[in-house]
Amino acid sequence: MVKKRHIPDVSYHNPAVAELGVEVLSLGVLRQRAGAGHDLTRPQRPGFHLLMLVTSGTGTHTVDFTPYRLRPGSVLWVRPGQVQQFQPRSRVDGPLLLFQPDFPPPDVASPFGPTHWQLGARDQRLAATAAEHLAREYAALTHEPVAVAGRLLAHLLAALLHRLSLAAGGQSPAYNETFLRFREAVERHFTTTHRITDYARALGYSPRTLARATQDAVSMNPKEFLDRRIILEARRLLAHTDLPAATIGTHLGFPAATTFAKYFRHRTGTTPGDFRATTQSPT
């Protein structure tokens, strides 16, 4: 018998301070807290940021169906809505930050940044110092009103995120403004329109200008960029929900189930049903 491993949504919850939008702990503490009652190796789709700074051990962590190898100096950033999974034999440790999207100051926690990168020795020391400062202030919460402590923690978190962003270096290229506007528009509207001309018109560009900007930024044309975003969401929903493929296709803006199935197969080499089967496991 086969049972589907539906991926649960996980909402933010700070067990220590319910009204605070950040929790500072370690990967080791998370494993202890989970104990036998919560399987961390089950895939989840958190509605909050999950940021790991690995200081010891090795392992693998999967984000949006891509495995990332972790070792001391690794940074892994799972953003809201991504599907993530701890692998069974991973025994990495280090600071773990869980925070709501609106907790740090605006424009600090980008939804589009890199998922995984490796820190050099200097950046490891600087990031560790910033993380330790944040952890100490978090531990001192009982001595300050939550609102006051929250503002301080938000600034300290922003400082750490800036430090990590600087360390990411080449992992975070300086994209041109035209592409950045297109990327944001795709994120807002990919379920309602699949026509590049619609995006170009809404943004005030010609399709040719949009094509040049996207090619310069990510070495692909706008249609491929849009297709990849649609396929990612289709994979997430096929793995994450019990919705029929036809319903998922409708949600993603396809007029008929056959249109969605043909689109998915052409771009992935498999059918929606076969892809969903790969997320099943025996009981």
PyMOL commands that set and color helices and strands:
alter all, ss='L'
color gray80, all
select helices_A, chain A and resi 27-34+121-139+141-143+146-171+177-189+196-203+207-218+222-240+245-251+257-268+272-277
alter helices_A, ss='H'
color red, helices_A
select strands_A, chain A and resi 2-4+9-10+22-26+45-46+49-53+59-63+66-70+74-78+84-86+95-99+116-118+280-282
alter strands_A, ss='S'
color yellow, strands_A
deselect
rebuild
show_as cartoon
